[in-house]
Amino acid sequence: MRHARALHLCASHTALPCFRFDPELDVFLAPRLRAGGTHVPMAAHETLKHAIEALGVPHTEIGDVRVNGRPAALTSPAGAEHDQVEVSAAAPVTEAVPRFVADVHLARLARHLRFAGFDTVHHDGMPDAGIAALAAREHRIVLTRDRALLMHRSIERGCYVRPLDPVAQLAQVARRFRLDLAGAAPGRCLLCNAVLQPVPPPEARPHVPAGAWAAFDRFWRCPACARTYWRGSHWRRMRATQDRAAALAGCAALSGG
């Protein structure tokens, strides 16, 4: 099991620092590790990252780390026998142009991010190695409910999506990466992620129901799959979801799942 190394002393350990975690990280820790400090045997070749991830916390979810009150890097080696290690949760960050890759379990979240105009890749069945490679190659933020994926060494930025409800998921991601859900950015195709392009009503007419063509005067088309969009009832439902998520993003906490 993942926690076995951290919970049992072995003859080769060289240090036994005490780790204390931000309560926000409790979701990753076994119940017996959440209260008070946790002494972790560390060999000389191990880093703080190794020890923290062995306890179940992915490196993408870690904020500041302090050893005896002083800032320390995750790559720092094992400390002294009685070191006190404090681990905080990752703080919200601002990305100039955030780009995401969502795993197989987050299809609805991916569609909502695309609706808001955020470049979000999602393919059913993409293996973990493929997600990690894509994230590294295209500098994308990994969104997943699989914490083991976030421990992949090549993944630098990611987010463990805690809620099961898509609205709460969108709110968590919006808060973590300070996303603007107001819809200022051009929307993207919900199916293939391409930026939608305006299309004149006469050109849209053959591709939309007669009622929609008569009721609306603005249409958009996906340059990749040629699907045509307009601001009908589905758009209004998606917009309402964005508004609910934006309101929820101002809350202090999200329920886990």
C-alpha positions as CSV (number, residue, x, y, z in Angstrom):
1,M,0.0,0.0,0.0
2,R,1.0,3.6,-0.6
3,H,1.2,4.6,3.0
4,A,3.2,1.5,4.2
5,R,6.6,3.1,3.8
6,A,5.6,6.2,5.7
7,L,3.9,4.4,8.6
8,H,6.5,1.8,9.5
9,L,10.1,2.4,10.6
10,C,12.9,0.6,9.0
11,A,16.5,0.0,9.9
12,S,17.8,2.1,7.0
13,H,15.9,5.4,7.9
14,T,18.2,8.3,8.7
15,A,15.7,10.9,9.9
16,L,12.2,11.0,11.5
17,P,10.9,14.5,10.9
18,C,7.3,15.4,12.0
19,F,4.9,16.5,9.2
20,R,1.9,18.7,9.8
21,F,-0.6,19.3,7.0
22,D,-3.1,22.1,6.2
23,P,-6.6,20.7,7.1
24,E,-7.5,21.3,3.4
25,L,-5.2,18.5,2.6
26,D,-7.0,16.0,4.9
27,V,-8.9,14.6,1.9
28,F,-5.7,13.0,0.7
29,L,-4.6,11.6,4.1
30,A,-5.7,8.5,5.9
31,P,-7.9,9.4,8.9
32,R,-5.2,8.5,11.5
33,L,-2.8,10.9,9.8
34,R,-5.1,14.0,10.0
35,A,-4.8,14.9,13.7
36,G,-1.6,16.3,15.0
37,G,1.8,15.6,13.5
38,T,2.9,12.5,11.5
39,H,6.5,11.2,12.0
40,V,7.8,10.0,8.7
41,P,11.0,7.9,8.4
42,M,13.2,9.3,5.6
43,A,16.3,7.9,4.0
44,A,19.2,10.1,3.0
45,H,18.3,9.9,-0.7
46,E,14.7,10.9,-0.3
47,T,13.2,14.3,-0.7
48,L,10.3,16.1,1.0
49,K,8.3,15.5,-2.2
50,H,8.8,11.7,-1.9
51,A,7.7,11.7,1.8
52,I,4.6,13.9,1.2
53,E,3.4,11.9,-1.8
54,A,4.0,8.7,0.1
55,L,1.5,9.9,2.5
56,G,-1.0,10.5,-0.3
57,V,-0.7,14.2,-1.2
58,P,0.1,14.9,-4.8
59,H,2.7,17.6,-5.4
60,T,0.3,19.7,-7.5
61,E,-1.8,20.2,-4.3
62,I,1.0,21.4,-2.2
63,G,1.6,25.1,-1.5
64,D,4.4,26.4,0.8
65,V,6.5,23.9,2.7
66,R,8.4,25.1,5.8
67,V,11.0,23.2,7.8
68,N,11.3,24.5,11.3
69,G,9.6,27.7,10.2
70,R,11.8,28.3,7.2
71,P,10.8,28.0,3.5
72,A,11.9,24.7,1.9
73,A,11.8,23.3,-1.6
74,L,10.1,20.0,-2.3
75,T,13.4,18.8,-3.7
76,S,15.1,19.3,-0.3
77,P,16.6,16.1,1.1
78,A,15.7,14.4,4.3
79,G,16.1,16.7,7.3
80,A,17.3,16.2,10.9
81,E,15.7,13.8,13.3
82,H,13.4,16.3,15.0
83,D,12.6,18.6,12.1
84,Q,9.1,20.1,12.0
85,V,7.7,20.1,8.5
86,E,4.6,22.2,7.8
87,V,2.8,21.7,4.5
88,S,0.2,24.1,3.2
89,A,-2.4,23.6,0.5
90,A,-1.9,25.1,-3.0
91,A,-3.1,28.7,-3.2
92,P,-5.2,30.1,-6.0
93,V,-3.1,31.3,-9.0
94,T,-3.7,33.5,-12.0
95,E,-2.8,32.0,-15.4
96,A,-2.4,34.5,-18.3
97,V,-3.9,32.0,-20.7
98,P,-5.0,28.9,-18.8
99,R,-5.2,25.7,-20.9
100,F,-6.5,22.5,-19.5
101,V,-6.7,18.7,-20.1
102,A,-9.4,16.9,-18.3
103,D,-9.5,13.2,-17.6
104,V,-12.2,10.7,-18.7
105,H,-14.3,11.4,-15.5
106,L,-14.7,15.1,-16.2
107,A,-16.5,15.3,-19.5
108,R,-19.2,17.7,-18.2
109,L,-16.6,19.9,-16.6
110,A,-14.7,20.1,-19.9
111,R,-17.8,21.2,-21.7
112,H,-18.5,23.9,-19.2
113,L,-15.0,25.2,-19.5
114,R,-15.2,25.2,-23.3
115,F,-18.5,27.1,-23.0
116,A,-16.7,29.8,-21.0
117,G,-14.0,30.0,-23.7
118,F,-11.2,28.0,-22.0
119,D,-9.1,25.7,-24.1
120,T,-9.9,22.3,-22.6
121,V,-8.8,19.0,-24.2
122,H,-10.8,15.9,-23.3
123,H,-10.8,12.5,-24.9
124,D,-12.5,9.4,-23.6
125,G,-10.0,6.7,-23.0
126,M,-6.9,8.8,-23.0
127,P,-4.4,6.9,-20.8
128,D,-2.6,8.6,-17.9
129,A,0.7,8.5,-19.8
130,G,-1.0,10.3,-22.7
131,I,-2.5,13.0,-20.4
132,A,0.9,13.6,-18.8
133,A,2.7,13.8,-22.1
134,L,0.0,16.2,-23.6
135,A,0.2,18.4,-20.5
136,A,3.9,18.6,-20.7
137,R,4.0,19.2,-24.4
138,E,1.3,21.8,-24.5
139,H,1.8,23.4,-21.1
140,R,-1.7,22.4,-19.9
141,I,-3.1,22.1,-16.4
142,V,-4.3,18.6,-15.6
143,L,-7.8,18.3,-14.1
144,T,-8.6,14.9,-12.6
145,R,-10.2,13.0,-9.8
146,D,-7.3,10.5,-9.8
147,R,-4.6,11.7,-7.4
148,A,-2.2,9.0,-8.6
149,L,-2.2,10.8,-12.0
150,L,-1.2,14.1,-10.4
151,M,1.9,12.3,-8.8
152,H,3.3,11.7,-12.3
153,R,6.7,13.3,-12.3
154,S,6.2,15.1,-15.6
155,I,3.1,16.9,-14.5
156,E,4.0,20.3,-13.2
157,R,0.5,21.9,-12.8
158,G,-2.7,20.2,-11.9
159,C,-5.8,20.2,-9.8
160,Y,-7.5,17.4,-7.9
161,V,-11.2,18.0,-8.6
162,R,-13.0,17.1,-5.4
163,P,-16.8,17.5,-5.9
164,L,-18.9,15.1,-8.0
165,D,-21.4,17.8,-9.0
166,P,-20.3,19.5,-12.3
167,V,-21.4,23.0,-11.0
168,A,-19.3,22.6,-7.9
169,Q,-16.4,21.2,-10.0
170,L,-16.5,24.3,-12.2
171,A,-16.6,26.5,-9.1
172,Q,-13.6,24.8,-7.7
173,V,-11.5,25.2,-10.9
174,A,-12.6,28.8,-11.3
175,R,-11.5,29.6,-7.8
176,R,-8.3,27.7,-8.0
177,F,-7.2,29.4,-11.2
178,R,-9.1,32.6,-10.8
179,L,-11.2,32.1,-14.0
180,D,-13.6,34.7,-15.3
181,L,-16.8,32.9,-16.0
182,A,-18.6,36.0,-17.4
183,G,-18.2,34.7,-20.9
184,A,-16.0,37.6,-22.2
185,A,-13.8,35.1,-24.1
186,P,-15.0,33.6,-27.4
187,G,-16.9,30.4,-26.7
188,R,-15.6,27.0,-27.9
189,C,-17.2,24.1,-29.5
190,L,-18.6,21.8,-26.8
191,L,-17.6,18.8,-28.8
192,C,-14.2,19.5,-30.2
193,N,-12.8,22.6,-28.4
194,A,-12.3,24.8,-31.5
195,V,-13.0,28.5,-31.1
196,L,-16.5,29.3,-32.6
197,Q,-16.7,31.7,-35.5
198,P,-19.6,34.0,-36.3
199,V,-21.6,33.0,-39.3
200,P,-24.2,35.2,-41.2
201,P,-27.8,34.1,-40.7
202,P,-28.3,33.2,-44.4
203,E,-25.3,30.8,-44.2
204,A,-26.6,29.3,-41.0
205,R,-30.1,28.8,-42.3
206,P,-29.5,25.3,-43.9
207,H,-28.0,24.1,-40.7
208,V,-30.5,25.1,-38.1
209,P,-34.2,24.4,-37.4
210,A,-36.6,26.9,-39.1
211,G,-37.8,28.1,-35.7
212,A,-34.3,28.9,-34.5
213,W,-33.5,30.7,-37.7
214,A,-36.6,32.8,-37.3
215,A,-36.1,33.5,-33.6
216,F,-32.4,34.4,-33.6
217,D,-30.2,36.7,-35.6
218,R,-26.7,35.6,-34.4
219,F,-25.1,32.2,-35.1
220,W,-21.7,30.6,-34.7
221,R,-20.1,27.7,-36.4
222,C,-17.3,25.4,-35.3
223,P,-14.5,25.5,-37.9
224,A,-13.5,21.9,-37.1
225,C,-16.8,19.9,-37.0
226,A,-19.1,22.5,-38.7
227,R,-21.7,22.3,-35.9
228,T,-23.8,25.5,-35.7
229,Y,-24.7,27.2,-32.4
230,W,-27.2,29.9,-31.4
231,R,-28.3,31.2,-28.0
232,G,-31.4,29.1,-27.5
233,S,-32.6,27.2,-24.5
234,H,-29.5,25.0,-24.2
235,W,-27.3,28.1,-24.2
236,R,-29.4,29.7,-21.5
237,R,-29.1,26.5,-19.3
238,M,-25.3,26.5,-19.8
239,R,-25.2,30.2,-19.0
240,A,-27.3,29.7,-15.8
241,T,-24.8,26.9,-14.8
242,Q,-21.9,29.3,-15.3
243,D,-23.6,31.9,-13.1
244,R,-24.3,29.4,-10.3
245,A,-20.6,28.3,-10.4
246,A,-19.4,31.9,-10.3
247,A,-21.5,32.5,-7.2
248,L,-20.3,29.3,-5.6
249,A,-16.7,30.1,-6.3
250,G,-17.0,32.9,-3.8
251,C,-17.8,30.4,-1.0
252,A,-15.2,29.4,1.6
253,A,-15.3,25.7,0.9
254,L,-16.5,23.0,-1.4
255,S,-18.0,19.7,-0.4
256,G,-15.8,16.8,-1.3
257,G,-16.8,13.6,-3.1
